[in-house]
């Protein structure tokens, strides 16, 4: 049992004195077993540090974020897109002025 909430005259939430029954007779949904969100990439050289030569034709060099992260070589598909997005996210400044 949990306490239900109601608003006072000013719009603030206040707990009620009377508890409310929150049990349900419905069955819980069965979730599939957890696994990786994306499949692993098996392209040779994908994710290698970008200081050396291009590992394979078609590999894309993705620069690191501006905070000094190293660049890496990725395959031209999904991996390079994910790497660019991660570098972009690392470059976002938080309210305190530091990086996320």
C-alpha positions in Angstrom: 0.0 0.0 0.0 1.2 3.5 -0.8 -0.2 6.9 0.0 -2.0 8.6 -2.9 -1.3 12.2 -3.6 -3.5 15.3 -3.9 -2.9 19.0 -4.5 -3.6 21.7 -2.0 -5.1 25.1 -2.8 -1.8 26.5 -4.0 -1.2 23.5 -6.4 1.5 21.7 -4.3 1.3 17.9 -3.9 0.4 16.7 -0.5 0.1 13.0 0.7 -3.4 11.9 1.6 -3.9 10.5 5.0 -5.8 7.5 3.6 -3.6 4.8 1.9 -4.6 3.5 -1.5 -4.4 -0.2 -2.6 -2.0 -0.5 -5.6 -1.9 -4.2 -6.3 -2.9 -5.6 -9.7 -4.2 -9.0 -10.6 -2.7 -8.8 -14.1 0.3 -11.0 -14.8 3.7 -9.3 -15.1 5.0 -9.0 -18.7 7.8 -11.5 -19.4 10.8 -9.6 -20.8 13.3 -11.3 -23.2 16.7 -12.0 -21.8 19.0 -9.0 -21.9 21.8 -8.9 -24.4 23.9 -6.3 -26.2 22.0 -3.3 -27.6 23.9 -3.6 -30.9 25.8 -6.5 -32.4 29.6 -6.5 -32.2 31.5 -5.4 -35.3 33.9 -8.0 -36.7 35.6 -5.8 -39.3 39.3 -6.1 -38.9 40.8 -2.9 -37.6 37.5 -1.3 -36.6 38.0 0.7 -33.4 41.8 0.8 -33.7 43.6 3.9 -32.6 43.8 6.5 -35.4 47.5 7.4 -35.0 48.7 4.7 -37.4 47.9 4.1 -41.1 44.5 3.2 -42.4 44.0 -0.5 -41.4 41.8 -1.4 -44.4 40.4 0.4 -47.4 37.0 2.0 -46.6 37.9 2.6 -42.9 36.9 6.1 -41.7 39.0 8.0 -39.2 36.8 9.6 -36.6 38.5 12.4 -34.6 38.2 12.2 -30.8 36.4 14.9 -28.8 37.9 18.2 -28.2 38.8 17.3 -24.6 41.8 15.3 -25.9 40.4 11.9 -26.7 42.3 10.0 -29.4 40.9 9.5 -32.9 40.1 5.9 -34.0 39.5 4.0 -37.3 36.0 2.6 -37.8 34.2 0.8 -40.6 32.2 3.2 -42.8 28.8 2.1 -41.5 27.2 1.9 -38.1 30.4 2.0 -36.1 31.6 5.4 -37.5 28.2 6.9 -36.9 28.1 5.7 -33.3 31.7 7.0 -32.7 30.8 10.4 -34.2 27.7 10.6 -32.0 29.7 9.7 -28.8 32.4 12.3 -29.6 29.7 14.9 -30.1 28.1 14.0 -26.8 31.4 14.2 -25.0 31.9 17.7 -26.3 28.7 19.1 -24.8 29.4 21.4 -21.9 27.3 21.1 -18.7 25.9 24.0 -16.8 29.0 24.1 -14.5 31.2 24.7 -17.6 32.8 21.2 -17.6 32.2 18.5 -20.1 29.5 15.9 -19.7 
